[in-house]
Amino acid sequence: MKKIIREYYLRILKKSLKNKKICFLVGARQVGKTTLLKQFTKNLKNYAFLSCDEIGLKNFESTTDFLNYFSVTKGVNFEKITYLILDEVQVINNISIFLKDLHDNYNFKIFASGSGSLEIFKGISDSLIGRKEILKIYPFSFFEFLQAKNTKIINCKNLTPSVIQIYENFFEEYLLFGGYPEVVMSQTKKEKIKNLLSIYQSYIEKDLREYILTKDLFAFEKFYKLISGSICSLQKIDKICKEINVHRDKIEKFSFILKNTFIIDLIPPFVEKINKEVHSHKKIYFSDIGFINSVLESFFVSADKKGKLIENFILNEIKKFISMHQLLQIFKVYFWRKKSQTEVDFVIKNLEKNKLIPIEVKSKSTDVIPKSFDSFYDFYGDRVDFFVVFNKNIFKTRKLHDKKVLFLPHFCVDGIFEERN
């Protein structure tokens, strides 16, 4: 296994050096935030790297107290520091006050990481308006996974049948264990399972106890396991309340915590014809495939489970591509469903061009145009850019009415964005 240098992220961090804003690296625990920051500092001079995780139980009375602690315990001379790197800042009480003061009254360029979104950290989001920029770190994409396996990355348009077969074999492993760096780098199946279960347990013991009362943990875990077994489904809160016997407010809180600690993703419906389209529920996905399997304690991909895992994988790869290429202000992802139950798995909306890319995910090889595309065309044909069908191994182009239908192997998500260019 070779060490992965995540160039996308490092370029964004380097670009951030040109401004004074606090650059936050956010993401789930153990997705590689600390590793990225350490790689980034190799090209920096006059920096201090402070691990807040080590001192999370200590209370600081002021910013001076905060800095003095590190001066004494780590020997840091802050008068010579240009770049201040703060790792896992969410564990420090009143960190929002210290960050604001450090930004406004000191000459540091600050990089900070946290295992969760700023919305979930106490006061950070509101107190730093205009003073921050955010970089979300994901588990390894499939192509980063291939790089870790010392496998050559080939542009999807240049794939040959033999290369597709190699990628398919790796894809089966990715569907089981996902993209957490430590898991990808593990050599054996036993090690991968052990590390995934450890990440899950760490999440329960460290992250959740920050936000969930002990008396609610049992209900939370029931909720968690329930949605793990129903990925890619509508989040019908009233139904979930009945199944685990808790109040709606609690379910909404549980969902908020899972989303803002980057464990789940809630995808909204694409709705412009409110009388004919589903608009009251979001769909549930997980941010890492391996995490789903660790919650369910199931490391076998059955035929009935595989289609859902692949659909979840496609969403994750789309989100990673959009985020890593800094396209968040251009592309938004939805699903689409008519009240008659006709559904398209995903719709990517191009905000610049007001164009739509409907996407269907099939687990097996196919070059058949889904009937759902006809329904979507009836509603939005003039705005469709092109259609996409993800399938096992067919790369092909067909036509539906006046629009192109692009068939892509599951691991060729970048093909969507190459096509729109």
N, C-alpha and C positions, 0 to 999 in steps of 0.2 A: 504494500500500500504506500502511495506517495502522499506527502503532505500537500494539502490543497491551499493554494493562495487564492482567495476570493477577490479577484481583481475588480469586479463590479463595485463591491462595497468599498474597497480601498481607494478607488478613484473618487467616489463621493466624499469620503473622509478627507482626502487631499484637497478637493475643491472647497470643503468647508473651512480650510485654513485661511481663506481669503476674507472671512467675515468674523465678527466678534460674537455672533450668536452661540449659545450653548448647543452643541450637537449631541442629541440623545440617540443612543443605540437601544432600541427596544426589541423585545422578542421573548419567546418562551425560555424557560430555564434550559441551559445546556445546548442551545442552538449554535454556540460559537462566538458570542459577543466578546468575551474576555480574550479569546484567541485572536480575534480580529484586531482588537485594540493593541494587543502586544505586537502583532505583526506591523501595525501602523506606526508604532513608536520607534521601530528600528530606523526610520529615516528622520526622526525628530531629535533635536538637541534641547537641553534645558527643560526637561519635562519631569513631572512627578506622577507616578502611577500608584494610586491609593486604592486598596481593596477595602471597600466599606463593609463587605460581608464579614470581615474579621471583627468588627467593632459594633455590630448591629444592636447590642444590648446596652451600649453606653449612651447616656444623655449629655448633649452639649448645650451650654447656656448661651453661646454666641458663636459667631464666625471665628473670632479670635481664638476662642476655646477650642474650636474644631481644628484650626490650623496648628495651634500650639501642641495639641495631642500628637499630631503626626511629626511635628518638629522634634519632639522629645523621644517618641517611640521609634520613629523611622529615620531620624537624622536628616529630615528634609529642610533645606534652606530656601524658604519660599521667596526670598528677595531675588534669587537667581532663576526662578521658575517662570517660563513663558507659557508652557502648556500644562494644564492640570487635567489629569485623567482620573475620573472617579468611577470605580467599577461597582455595580449593584447598589446604587444610591437609595433604592426604595427602603432599605432596612434602617436608615438613619432617621430618627425622629426630627421633625422640623427641617428636613433637608430642603424644602422649598424656600424657606427663609434664608438659609445659608447660600443656596444657589443664586438667589436674587441679589444678595449682598455681594457675593463673589463676582457676579457679572457687572454690577453697577459700580463697585468701589475698589476693585482690584484690576490689575492688568493681565489677568490670565485669559487665554483662550481655553474654554472648558469643553471636554468631551466626557459624557456620562452615559453609563449603561444601566438598564433596569429590566427585571424579569416581569414585564407587564407594560400596558399602555399608560401614558401619563394621566389618562382619565381616572385610573384606579388608584394612583398614588395620591396620598393625602395632600391636596393643595397645590401640587406642582403645576398642573395644567393651567389653572386660572392665574396663578401668581407670576407666571413667566410669559405672559402674552407679549409678543413682539421681541422676545429675547431668546427664542429657541427654534431649532429645526430638528426634524425627526427622521431617523433612518431605521426602518424596520428590518430586522434580520430574521431570515427564515431557515429552517433545516435545509440540508443540501437539496438542490434541484436534481432531477434525474441526470442531467449532463455533468453536474458536479460529482454525483455518485459515480458516473462512468470514469471521470478523471481520477477519482480515488482508486479505481480498479485498474489504473494504467491503460485504459482503453481509449483509442483515438476517437475524437469527436468529428463526425462528418456532417456537413450541411445536409438537411433533410432532403433537398432536391437531388442530391448526389448519392443517396443511399442505394446500395445494391442488395439483392436478395440475401447474399451471404452475410452482409453486415447487419441487415434487419434481423436475421436469425440470432446473431450474437447479442444484439440489443434486447431481443425478446427474452433470452435466457436471464439477462441481468434484470430485466423488467419484472420477472417473476419473483426475484429476490427482493426487489424494491417494494413490491406489493405486500410482502410479509413483514419487512423490518423498517421501511421508511427511510428518512434522510437525516436523523440525528447523527452528527459527525462521529461521536464516540461509537455508536452502533455500527455505522458504515465501516469504520476502521477496525472493528472487531473481526477476528479471523475465523471463528467457528460459530455455528448456529447456537450452540450452548451459551457462548459469550454474548452473542447478540441479544438473546432472550434475557439473560441475566442483566445486561445493561439497560434494556428497555424497561424491565420491571423496576430497576433501581431509579430510573428517571421518573417513572410514575409515582413511586413511593416518595421520592424527594419532593415532587410537586404537592402531594397530599400533606406531607409533614412540614414543609417550609412555606410554600406559597399560600395554601388554603387556610392555614391557621392565622394568617394575617387578616383574612376577610370573612371567615365563616366561624360562627360560634360553635364551641364543642358540641353543644346539644343538637346542632343542625347537621353535623358531619354525616350521620347515618342517612338522613334524608337526602343530603347532597350526593352521597355515593350511589344511592338507589337511582337518583335522577341521572347521574353520570353514566351508569351502566345501561340504563334504559335508552338514552339517546345514542350510546355507542353501538347498540344493536339496531338502530334505525337511522343510520346515516343516509343522506340524500333524500330525506323525507320532510314533509311539512312539520313545522314546530307548532303543533296544536296544543296550546298551553292548558286549556280547560281539560282536555283529555289526559294530559300528563298529570295534572293536579289530582284527578280521580284515581289514577293508577298508583300514585305513591302517597296519596292522602295528605297533601300539604296545600297551603293557601297559595293563590295565584301570585301574590306579591313575592313570596319566597322563591317560586320558580323563576320569576323575572330576575330576581337578584342572582340566583344560581347561574342563569344564562349570561347575565352581565359579567359575572366574575370569570366564567369560562372563556367568554369572548375577549375580555380585556387582559387575560393572562395568556392569550394567544393559543388556546387549546382548541376552540371551535371557531367556525366562521358561520355567520347567519346571512344567507343570500336573499335579498328582497326580490319580489316579483317585478317583472317589467309590465307596467300597466298604463295604457292610455285610453282604453275603451272599458271603463270601469263596470259597465253593465254586463260585459261579456267575458271578463277575465278575472281570475282569482287575484285578490289583492290584500287579503287580511292575514296571511301567514308568510313566514320566511322558511327557507329550507336549511337544514342543519348539515354541516360538513365539519370534518376535523382537519386541523392544520398539518397533521402528520399521520400517515397511514399506519406506521408502526405503533404509534400511541394508541390508536383504536384497538389494535390486536392485543396490546399489553393490558388495556382495561378489561377486555373480554377474556384475557388469558387464553387466547386461541391463535396459534401460529400455524394454521392450516387454512389455505384459501379454497373453500368449497365452491362448487359451481354457482350456487344461489347467492353467495357472498361476493363473488369475484366482480360481477358487473357493477355493484355499488362501490367497491374499492377503486375500480378503474375510473368511475365517474368522479369520485372524490379526488383521485390523483390528478385528473385533467384540470379540475378547478384549481388545485394547489399550484400546478405548473403555470397556469394562466396568471394567477395572482403574483407568483414569483417573478415571472417575466415582466409584467407591468411595473412592479415595484423596483426591480433591479435596473430597469431601463428608464426609471423616473418618468413614467407615463401615467401616473395616478390621476393627473388632472385632465387626461385625454380619454382614458378608457374606464368604463364602469361595467361590472358584471352582474347579470340578473338571471333568473329563470323565467319561463313563460308558461302559463297554463290557462286554457280556456275553462269556463265553467262546465263545459261538456266533457272535461278531463283530458282533452288533447293537450299534449305538453311538448315543449322543447327544453332540453336539459339546461342549456345556457344561452344567453343572449349577451354579446358584448356590444355596448353602445359607444360609438366614436363621437365624443362631444364636439370635436372640431368640425366634423363633416356632417353631423346628424345622420350617420349611417349605422346600420345594425348588422351584426354577424351572428346568425343563429347557428347553434352547435348541438349536434346529437352525438352521444357516446354509445358505441356498440362493443361488446366484449369480444365478439368473434370477427372473422374476416367477412367483409361485405362490400359490394359496390352498388347496393340497392338504395335509392333515394327514399328516405323516410316519408311516410304520409303526413307526418306533422309539419313538414316543410311547406306542403301545399296550403295547410291551414294558416301558417304564419304568413305565407305570401299573400293570401287573400286579405289579411289584415294590414300588412306593412310592405307589400311588394315594392313600392316605389322607393322605399328607404333601405332595402336590403343591399348590402355591399356584395356579399357572397355567402354561400352556405358551407358548413364544414361537417363532415362525418368522421369521427375518430373510430378506428377499427383495428383489428389485430396487426395486419401487415400489408394492406393494399394502399398503394399510392396511385391515385387516379383522379382525373377531372371529368365531370359530366355537366350537363345543363339542366336546369329547371326553369321553364319559361325563358326569360331573358337573362337569368343569373347563373353564375358558375357554381357548381357543387364540388367542393374539394374533399377528396378522401385521403386521410392521413393516418399512418400508424400512431398508436397511443403516445409514443414518446416524442412525437414531432410537433409539439405545441408551438414551437417557434415558427412553424410553417404558416400559422395564422397571420403572424405579423410580417413575415416576408411577403405574403400575398397582398396585404393591404398597401404595401409600398409599390 
